[in-house]
Amino acid sequence: MMLQRFAYSEFANPLFGDRVAMAWADPRAPMSRLIGDEVLAIEQEGAARAREFCAGRAAAHAAMEQLGHAPRPVLLGDGQGPVWPPGLTGSISHSRRDSLAVVSDDPEILALGLKIGPATALESSSWPEICTIREMHWLASLGPSQRGHFAMLMKCVKEAVYKAQFLITGIAISYHDTEVNIDLNTNFFEGAVLADLPFRGAQKSFVGRFALLSDYFVAGVEWRD
């Protein structure tokens, strides 16, 4: 399986710190080899979902190798999220043509969140489901032709945040349980989890970055100690 179309290790640098590796695999390609009990996750899955799962794990294994680690299994946990090997954390996200994975061995990084989503306009009827009142006011400050696209970016950012906080708390949250400030000039975002969750000493605030990859948004967040 082809694991890189271009240097995703370089693409990761604007989104994440130095000790975060990113790799890519093609979810449309034939299934790659899984490691150990990873195969149990696809026993009851259809072909498309199995290929996607395999591509995500192939990307995760390649990211581990970039950090100098031998590939290890990334199993499924509660909520169907990945369970990372001891000493590592990461995140996996998919589009129809991309499976991206980020992995870190930095002990100061508690969790990573990665989301790739289409850079298309989100229907206005969905904005209140995604955005808090303050975030709706931010959308209203943008030009009419921009609002739908940046509502989709907000959705993408919040789903990256969801993935990272879930690795720490193990609790599913809603879109309104986080509030985000997006800076379109710097491609940074910051925010906080509003819900009362067991963060085990971690900060409830977060910072992250986003980029436009062809016709997809990519959002990444590092949750640090």
C-alpha positions as CSV (number, residue, x, y, z in Angstrom):
1,M,0.0,0.0,0.0
2,M,1.3,3.5,-0.9
3,L,1.7,5.4,2.4
4,Q,2.5,8.9,1.1
5,R,1.5,11.0,-1.8
6,F,3.8,13.8,-0.6
7,A,5.7,14.5,2.6
8,Y,3.0,14.3,5.2
9,S,5.8,14.5,7.8
10,E,6.4,18.1,6.6
11,F,2.7,18.8,6.3
12,A,2.3,17.9,10.0
13,N,4.8,20.6,11.1
14,P,2.4,23.5,10.7
15,L,-0.3,21.6,12.6
16,F,1.6,19.9,15.4
17,G,4.9,20.0,17.4
18,D,8.2,18.4,16.5
19,R,7.5,15.1,18.2
20,V,4.3,14.4,16.3
21,A,4.5,12.4,13.1
22,M,1.8,12.2,10.4
23,A,1.4,9.6,7.7
24,W,-1.2,8.9,5.0
25,A,-2.7,5.8,3.4
26,D,-5.3,5.2,0.7
27,P,-8.7,3.8,2.0
28,R,-9.6,2.8,-1.5
29,A,-6.6,0.5,-1.9
30,P,-6.5,-3.2,-1.2
31,M,-6.4,-4.0,2.6
32,S,-2.9,-3.8,4.1
33,R,-1.6,-6.2,6.8
34,L,-2.9,-5.7,10.3
35,I,-0.9,-6.4,13.5
36,G,-2.0,-8.9,16.1
37,D,-5.6,-8.4,17.5
38,E,-6.2,-5.4,15.1
39,V,-7.8,-8.0,12.8
40,L,-10.6,-8.6,15.3
41,A,-12.0,-5.1,14.7
42,I,-13.0,-5.9,11.0
43,E,-14.3,-9.5,11.4
44,Q,-17.9,-8.3,11.1
45,E,-17.3,-5.3,8.9
46,G,-18.1,-4.8,5.2
47,A,-15.3,-4.4,2.6
48,A,-15.4,-0.6,2.5
49,R,-15.2,-0.1,6.3
50,A,-12.5,-2.9,6.5
51,R,-10.3,-1.1,3.9
52,E,-10.8,2.2,5.8
53,F,-9.8,0.6,9.1
54,C,-6.7,-1.0,7.5
55,A,-5.6,2.2,5.9
56,G,-5.9,4.1,9.2
57,R,-3.8,1.5,10.9
58,A,-1.3,1.5,8.1
59,A,-0.9,5.2,8.5
60,A,-0.6,4.9,12.2
61,H,2.1,2.2,11.9
62,A,4.0,4.4,9.4
63,A,3.8,7.4,11.8
64,M,5.2,5.2,14.6
65,E,8.2,4.3,12.3
66,Q,8.8,8.0,11.6
67,L,9.3,8.4,15.4
68,G,11.7,5.5,15.5
69,H,9.3,2.9,17.0
70,A,8.5,-0.5,15.7
71,P,4.8,-0.6,14.6
72,R,2.5,-1.9,17.3
73,P,-1.2,-2.7,17.3
74,V,-3.8,0.1,17.7
75,L,-6.9,-1.7,19.0
76,L,-10.5,-0.5,19.3
77,G,-11.7,0.7,22.7
78,D,-15.1,1.8,24.1
79,G,-16.9,4.1,21.7
80,Q,-14.9,2.5,18.8
81,G,-12.0,4.9,19.4
82,P,-8.4,3.8,19.0
83,V,-6.4,2.5,22.0
84,W,-2.8,3.5,21.6
85,P,0.1,1.4,22.8
86,P,1.8,2.5,26.1
87,G,4.0,5.5,25.6
88,L,2.2,6.7,22.5
89,T,-0.8,8.7,21.8
90,G,-2.4,9.6,18.5
91,S,-5.5,10.2,16.3
92,I,-6.8,8.8,13.0
93,S,-9.2,10.5,10.6
94,H,-10.6,9.5,7.2
95,S,-12.1,11.0,4.1
96,R,-13.2,9.1,1.0
97,R,-9.7,9.3,-0.4
98,D,-7.5,9.9,2.6
99,S,-6.7,8.1,5.8
100,L,-4.5,10.3,8.0
101,A,-2.9,9.4,11.3
102,V,-0.8,11.4,13.8
103,V,1.3,9.8,16.6
104,S,3.4,11.2,19.3
105,D,5.7,9.8,22.0
106,D,6.1,13.2,23.8
107,P,5.2,12.6,27.5
108,E,4.0,16.1,27.8
109,I,1.3,15.5,25.2
110,L,-1.7,13.8,26.9
111,A,-3.8,13.4,23.7
112,L,-4.0,14.3,20.1
113,G,-7.0,15.1,18.0
114,L,-7.1,15.0,14.2
115,K,-10.0,15.6,11.8
116,I,-10.2,15.8,8.1
117,G,-13.5,17.1,6.7
118,P,-14.8,18.5,3.4
119,A,-14.2,22.2,2.8
120,T,-17.8,22.7,1.6
121,A,-20.5,24.9,3.0
122,L,-22.5,23.5,5.9
123,E,-26.2,24.0,5.6
124,S,-27.3,27.0,7.7
125,S,-30.0,24.8,9.4
126,S,-27.1,22.9,11.0
127,W,-25.2,25.8,12.4
128,P,-27.1,26.1,15.7
129,E,-26.4,22.3,16.3
130,I,-22.7,23.0,16.0
131,C,-22.2,26.5,17.3
132,T,-22.8,28.2,20.7
133,I,-24.4,31.6,20.7
134,R,-21.0,33.4,20.7
135,E,-19.8,31.2,17.8
136,M,-23.0,32.1,15.9
137,H,-22.2,35.8,16.4
138,W,-18.7,35.1,14.9
139,L,-20.2,33.5,11.9
140,A,-22.6,36.4,11.5
141,S,-19.6,38.8,11.4
142,L,-18.2,37.0,8.2
143,G,-19.3,37.7,4.7
144,P,-22.5,35.8,3.6
145,S,-20.6,33.6,1.1
146,Q,-18.0,32.6,3.8
147,R,-20.3,31.6,6.7
148,G,-21.2,28.1,5.5
149,H,-17.6,27.1,4.8
150,F,-16.4,28.4,8.2
151,A,-19.3,26.7,9.9
152,M,-17.9,23.5,8.4
153,L,-14.5,24.4,9.7
154,M,-15.9,25.0,13.2
155,K,-17.5,21.5,12.9
156,C,-14.1,20.0,11.9
157,V,-12.3,21.7,14.7
158,K,-14.8,20.6,17.4
159,E,-14.6,17.0,16.2
160,A,-10.8,17.1,16.5
161,V,-11.2,18.5,20.0
162,Y,-13.8,15.8,20.8
163,K,-11.3,13.0,19.8
164,A,-8.5,14.5,22.0
165,Q,-10.7,15.0,25.1
166,F,-12.2,11.5,24.8
167,L,-8.7,10.0,25.1
168,I,-8.4,11.8,28.4
169,T,-11.9,11.6,29.9
170,G,-13.5,8.6,28.1
171,I,-16.7,10.7,27.9
172,A,-18.8,11.6,24.9
173,I,-19.6,15.2,24.6
174,S,-21.8,17.4,22.4
175,Y,-20.7,20.2,20.1
176,H,-22.1,22.7,22.6
177,D,-19.8,21.3,25.3
178,T,-16.9,23.2,23.7
179,E,-16.4,26.8,22.7
180,V,-13.8,27.8,20.1
181,N,-12.2,31.0,18.9
182,I,-10.9,30.6,15.3
183,D,-8.3,33.0,14.0
184,L,-8.5,33.0,10.2
185,N,-5.4,35.1,9.8
186,T,-3.1,32.8,11.6
187,N,-4.8,29.4,11.2
188,F,-4.9,28.9,15.0
189,F,-7.8,28.2,17.2
190,E,-8.2,28.1,21.0
191,G,-11.0,27.3,23.3
192,A,-12.2,25.4,26.3
193,V,-14.4,22.5,27.3
194,L,-17.5,23.9,29.0
195,A,-18.8,20.6,30.4
196,D,-17.7,19.4,33.9
197,L,-15.6,16.4,33.0
198,P,-12.9,14.4,34.9
199,F,-9.8,15.7,33.2
200,R,-7.5,14.1,35.9
201,G,-5.5,17.2,36.4
202,A,-5.3,18.2,32.7
203,Q,-6.3,21.7,31.6
204,K,-9.8,22.2,30.1
205,S,-8.5,24.7,27.7
206,F,-6.9,23.8,24.3
207,V,-5.1,25.2,21.4
208,G,-4.7,23.9,17.8
209,R,-4.2,24.7,14.2
210,F,-6.0,24.1,10.9
211,A,-5.1,24.0,7.2
212,L,-6.7,23.5,3.9
213,L,-5.5,20.3,2.1
214,S,-6.8,20.5,-1.4
215,D,-10.6,20.6,-0.9
216,Y,-10.5,19.4,2.7
217,F,-10.1,21.1,6.1
218,V,-7.6,19.4,8.4
219,A,-7.7,20.4,12.1
220,G,-5.3,19.3,14.8
221,V,-5.1,19.7,18.5
222,E,-2.4,18.8,21.1
223,W,-3.7,18.4,24.6
224,R,-0.7,19.1,26.9
225,D,-0.1,18.5,30.6
